């Protein structure tokens, strides 16, 4: 089959690779009809996530048709149309039984590698390094889906792929970011990052009853998209964000802040940006936490900071004193996608939201290398790329 493969830093190629096959009685094989390039795929592309190997198949946002099932898969049949969550979960461990699917205790065969960096291992993830299982991803014609009786959700009606594809990751991730904010009527929510996850966090915060949402980014086309959802916007290259948020909230600060940026944040101050870039280059810091630092410092006393932007390892100059002394709650997770599949599908069916609003570009799988570079460089107002095998 054809698949988009990681070939080294800033280098992907669409190649012929072996077709996936059933390896476990709970596996299924899915013929992929739509897949997407995620912002967190760029962290792989840019070389910030360790344990990638040349030839790894990328992609963790995908959906398609079941073409084969293992003998113990009871919830799916050949011909079913499904969306596949990006975390792989067994459904039976203590974490899964508590709805914490992205920290499944059984799905990462390379848990020992993750434990060395993180203490304990999260779940396996499609197409996202050998530290997280080494599972081939979904930017391909077919994919093997482990624990297929637990993860995929059937799409039984005529909803088009583009309306349901993002149930695989970014819609539930944005929703969970807003949910972690404990939103009550009248709340003001600030969202760092107006990429696809940030856009869904903005929309979700409004659906949960936020009175105001403030989006922080530097790209005009992303800020315009946020405005079209009802958000107020701040360009952090033109505005002192902390002072602006004080002014916009009568000196109090946002009730909750969402970091939808993660490891590759930018900062307008050359010295600050250079400091973190230099430490990254020296391998004494893995992530650039500008957005996280600013979210903590800007949040009101007693507020919440929710982190759904992807981080890979360690950060420097973390404002722990602010967090502790001002009674701020810090929450973060890879999204427990399985928990949200059914309720968010119901919202799509009810017309509360059409997730296709984030799509800016549609390409064939063969054009994936072009899509990655366009997404990285923010060319042609690129917000979200959907690929069709």
Secondary structure as UniProt FT lines:
FT   STRAND          2..8
FT   TURN            9..10
FT   STRAND          11..16
FT   TURN            25..26
FT   STRAND          28..37
FT   HELIX           39..45
FT   TURN            46..47
FT   TURN            54..55
FT   STRAND          56..57
FT   STRAND          62..69
FT   TURN            71..72
FT   TURN            78..79
FT   STRAND          81..84
FT   STRAND          87..88
FT   HELIX           94..97
FT   TURN            98..99
FT   HELIX           101..103
FT   TURN            109..110
FT   HELIX           111..118
FT   STRAND          124..126
FT   TURN            130..133
FT   STRAND          142..145
FT   TURN            146..150
FT   STRAND          153..154
FT   HELIX           161..164
FT   HELIX           165..168
FT   HELIX           170..179
FT   TURN            180..181
FT   TURN            185..186
FT   STRAND          188..192
FT   HELIX           196..207
FT   TURN            208..209
FT   STRAND          212..217
FT   HELIX           220..228
FT   TURN            229..230
FT   STRAND          232..235
FT   TURN            236..238
FT   HELIX           241..248
FT   TURN            249..251
FT   STRAND          256..259
FT   HELIX           270..281
FT   TURN            282..283
FT   HELIX           290..298
FT   TURN            301..302
FT   STRAND          304..307
FT   HELIX           320..325
FT   TURN            326..327
FT   STRAND          329..332
FT   HELIX           337..350
FT   HELIX           355..358
FT   STRAND          361..364
FT   HELIX           365..367
FT   HELIX           368..377
FT   HELIX           379..381
FT   STRAND          385..388
//
